[in-house]
C-alpha cells in the first residue's frame, strides 16, 4: 500500500538500546529527504522500566508526531500490552513468540496483523549479543515498507563505526537477517512510502539547535549542572577546544549562574541551561544579573514538577515562574521557541537581546522539544548575526569620564569589557548611582529603577508580535506558545480541510508582553481557545493580566506527555 | 617555588602610584577601629609594591561589611550576592585569565552561605587570591552568630550561646586542596601586606584567613585577645610550608594562634588544563562570523 505518512514505534526494556535504535530509524528516512519527527519516552533509571521511540515519517511537510501507529515493534510483551490500542486499523505488530505470548492480544484486535520474527533465535544463531535484536527489528521494519537496506547499513556503520569493524559487521549482519526473514515470509509489501525529492535532511533536537545557535552566536562560556537538558552540556564539552569555549560543570546551579555572570562581566558571551529545580536555585543570580546589568542567556527546559516530579517527561508548567522569576521588579526577555528551527535562530537572537539591553534572557524549552528530532534541509547560520550593543572593548572607545550606569535616554548605558584602562567601575548588586557606588537615597533609587525599565520602549519595538498561522478570518482562534505549535498546526491543517476554519496565534516571545498589539488581535477573534501543556493555563493568565481579556475555552494536558494533534482536534470540536 | 604571576606591564621605572591612589571618591563607612581598615591599608600597600594598576585588578566582593569595601578600593569591582563571590570570580578569571582576580568576603559569606563554593574553588586551583575577613560574627546584620563563632558565643540569634563547633577556614582550605593557605591579622598590617603580596604572586589558588576584630558586635575576639595568642609561623625556622600534615596540625591549634603561611605548594593550574585559552583569553576571540558548518554536518 502506497502511503505518504507512516508512524513506527518500538518499545522494550530500558538498557536495550531503544533510543539509539529509534535514532537510526529516523536517520535513514531524513537522509533520503523524508520529513521526520520523533519522540522518545523513558523513565529516570538506567536498567529496567519501559522505553519507547515513536517516529512519524512523511513525504510531505509535518509538524508533530501523531496518535495512530502503523507498525509497532515489540521487543517485549509489555510493549504490546501498553501500545496495542495505538495501532491503527490494518496496522502491524512485529514481535518474537519467544518473548511474547500473543494469544489474548490477537483476540482483542482482530483488525491488525501480527508478524512473528524470531529476534532471539536469529541473534543466538549469529552468535551476537542479545542487545542486537534491535538491528534485526530494524532490518525487518525496513523490509516491511520495502525501504532501502543499504542506507540502513550505512547509518549503522556511521553510528557504530568507532566501536570497531567486528561490532559494525555483527550489527549489519543482524539487520540483514531481519530484512531477509520478512522478505521471505511476506510476498507483498505492506507499506510503501511515496517517493520524495532526494535531498539529505539534517535531524536535530531542540537541544542540538540551541547549542548550534549558541556556538554561532559566539557563546564563549557555558556552565551547567547535570540536569535536563544535559545533552547541551555534553555537546559543548565535546567541542570546547575547537571552538575556544570554556565549558564548566560546576558544583551547583548557584555556581553555574554566577560563573556565567562573571564571564559575561569581563566580556565573554555566556549561557547556562537547566530545568525547573536548577532554575529555582539560579533565581537569586538572575536578579544579580539584572541589578548589575550583566547580559546572560538562561535555557530553562521544563519538566513536570513540583519537586523532582517526572524528571524524564514533558510539561509547560514554568512560564509564569520564568516571567516573574527572582526577587524584585526588573526587565527580562522570555522566549519560547516552537520547534528546533526556532530554537536555532532565537538562541542567536537571545544573545543579541541580552547584550543590547544588558538583561537576562530566558529561553524556554520542554523535554519534548529538547529531545525530539525534527528534520530540516538546512539551517542558514549566516542569518544569525552578532550585535553586542553598547559594548566598549577598547580604552580608546571610552569617551571622556566613564560612568557605568550613565542615565541615558534609552536607559542603556555603555558597558566596558572589565580590564581596559579608563573603564574602572563597580558592577554593584546593591542599588547604586551612575558610577556604580552603593547609594540608598530615594531620589537615586527612583532614577535608577526608571533607567533600567526605560529600556522596555526600544525592546518592545524590536520584539516581533506573536505569529499568526492559518486563515486570518478563522472562526476559531487557538492561542498557544512554545512546543504546542507543531501538534496545533497538524490539527489546524486537518480541521481546515473540513472547513472548520481554525487559526493559531503562537507566542515565541512571552515577555515583555506587548498589550497593545495583542488587544488588537483579540478584538478580531470570535472564538478563542488556549492550548497549553499545563494545568492552570498560564498563557491565558498572562493575557488576562496584561489585557483584561479572559479566554474561556481551554484545552489543557498535564499528564507529562505532549499533545497529539488528535487530542487538539477533539478539543476544538467540542467548542460551542 | 613561588612564581611571579602578576601581569602588570608596569615596573619601578614607569610606576608612580601611592596607596592613596587606590582610594575612591567614597570614604569608608566602617566603625571606627574596625579590622577592615587594616586590611584595606594592607591591600593598597601591596598593590603598589607589586606595581599593579587599578584597571589590571578585578576584585569580586561578597555581601557584608567587607563587601561594602567595593566602594572604597579603586579597581574593577563586582559586588556580588551574599556567598556568590567565588563563582563570579571563577567565571571572570576563566573568561579573561590575564586579569588579576581577587575575592573579598566575610566568614558568613565564605564558609556559611557560600561554603560549597569555597570547597570547590580550593580544589580547582585557579590562579586567584581570596581574602576571608574573619570577625567571627555577622556584623552588617547587627550581631548574629557566624559559622566561625566560638562555641558558647552569645549573640542575638544564639542568646544561650552557640551550640556548634566553629568552622576552621584554614583547615577547610587545606583539606579542600588550596595550594597557598595563610592567616593574617588585621592588627598587624606589615605582616598582613607581606602575606597578601605572596598570595598574589603565588601561582595557584591562594587563601588568606584574616583575623579581624569586630569592635561593635564581638567583644570576645578583640585586638588584645589576638595580640596575646598570636605567633608567627615564619619565625619558626624549622617550619616546612610544603608539609600538609604539619600545616593541618598547626591549623588546629587553639590556645596559641599561628599566623603566616601554613602551606604553599605548586600544582598545575586549572587554567593549564584548558587548551582553549592557551593562546589567548576567551574574551579576545572575534565572534562576529563563527563558521559552524563542520558542526552542522554532523547532523546529516
Interface residues (C-beta under 8 A of the other chain):
Chain A: X30 X31 X200 X201 X202 X203 X204 X208 X212 X215 X216 X217 X218 X220 X221 X223 X239 X240 X241 X243 X244 X245 X246 X248 X250 X251 X252 X254 X255 X256 X258 X259 X260 X261 X262 X263 X264 X265 X266 X267 X268 X269 X270 X284 X285 X288 X292 X378 X379 X381 X385 X386 X417 X418 X419 X420 X421 X422 X423 X424 X425 X426 X427 X428 X429 X430 X435 X436 X437 X438
Chain B: X24 X25 X26 X53 X54 X55 X56 X58 X60 X63 X68 X70 X71 X74 X75 X76 X77 X78 X79 X80 X81 X83 X84 X86 X87 X88 X89 X90 X91 X92 X93 X94 X95 X96 X98 X99 X116 X117 X119 X120 X274 X275 X276 X277 X282 X283 X285 X287 X288 X289 X290 X291 X292 X293 X295 X296 X299 X300
